[in-house]
Amino acid sequence: MAWFLNFYRCERCRRRWTGEWSCTCDDDCPHCGARHMAPTRSEDLTEFIEEENGEFIVIRSPVSAEHDPDYQEVARFPTRAQAEEFLASTELG
């Protein structure tokens, strides 16, 4: 399942906040309650590479995830370049 970190700015009170969601959806301002604020930008967190003890681990949110990303390790590589190549050559699933 896709997973995003959305960045918001309230049109009413101008405060900022972030929220993780399975889409780039509107959110209500946690500060003043204004409704339906669209994200100003989003970062795709569906898959990423994490370094651990000199290895580069490909992490992905699986299709079976529902209310949280339920990240799972997909593969390990000795170099970041190999991990990036793997991500570029595989489809989500």
N, C-alpha and C positions, 0 to 999 in steps of 0.2 A: 504494500500500500504506500502510496506517496505520503510524504511527511514534510511539512513546511514550518519554518520559523517566520511568522508574519510580524511586521513592524507597523504600528498604528500611531496616528496623531489625531487627537480629538478636534473636531471642527468647532466645538463649543468652548472647551476650557483650554485647549492647545497643549494639554499634557500628552506624554508619549508612553507607550507600553508595548510589550511583545507578547505573543501567544503562539504556542505550537498547535497546529491543526493538521488534519489530513487533506486540507485544500487551502486555497488562498481566499478564505471567506471573510465576510464582514464580522465585526465584533462590537460589543457594547463597551463604552468607556467605563473602566473600573473606578474612575475618579469622580465623575459627575453623572454617570448613568446615560449619557447621550447614546442613542441607538444607531446601529447599522453603519459603523465607521469602516470604510474600506481600507485594506492595508496600503501603506505608502510604498512598501516593497516587501519582497519575500525571498527567503533563502531556502533552496531545496535541500532538505536533510534526509531524503529517502535513502541515499547511499553515500558513504564517505570512506576515507582511508584514515586509519588511526595507527600511529607508531607505538610499538610496545617491545621493549628489549631488543631493539635493532631489527625487528620485523615490521612489515607493513601489512596491516590487516584490513581487508575489505569488509565493511559492515553494511548491512542492508535491512530495511524494513520490509518484511515479507508481505505477500498479498493477503495472508491470513490475519494480519494485524487489524485491530478494530478501533479501540479507544485510546491506544497508545502505540508508539512505533514498534514495540516488541523486537528491537534490533537483534539480528543474528549475524554471527561470523560466517562469511561466505568462503573466504580463501586467505592464505598468508603468502607473502612474497618477501624475498630478501632485499628488494629495492622498491622505492616509491614508483619508479618508472614502470616496473613490471605490474604493480598494482593498478596504476593508472591505465596501462594498456589493457589489462583484464577488464576494468570497468567500461572502457570505451568499446570493447568487443562483445560485451554481454548485454542482454536485455533484462529488464526487471522481471522478477518472477520469483 
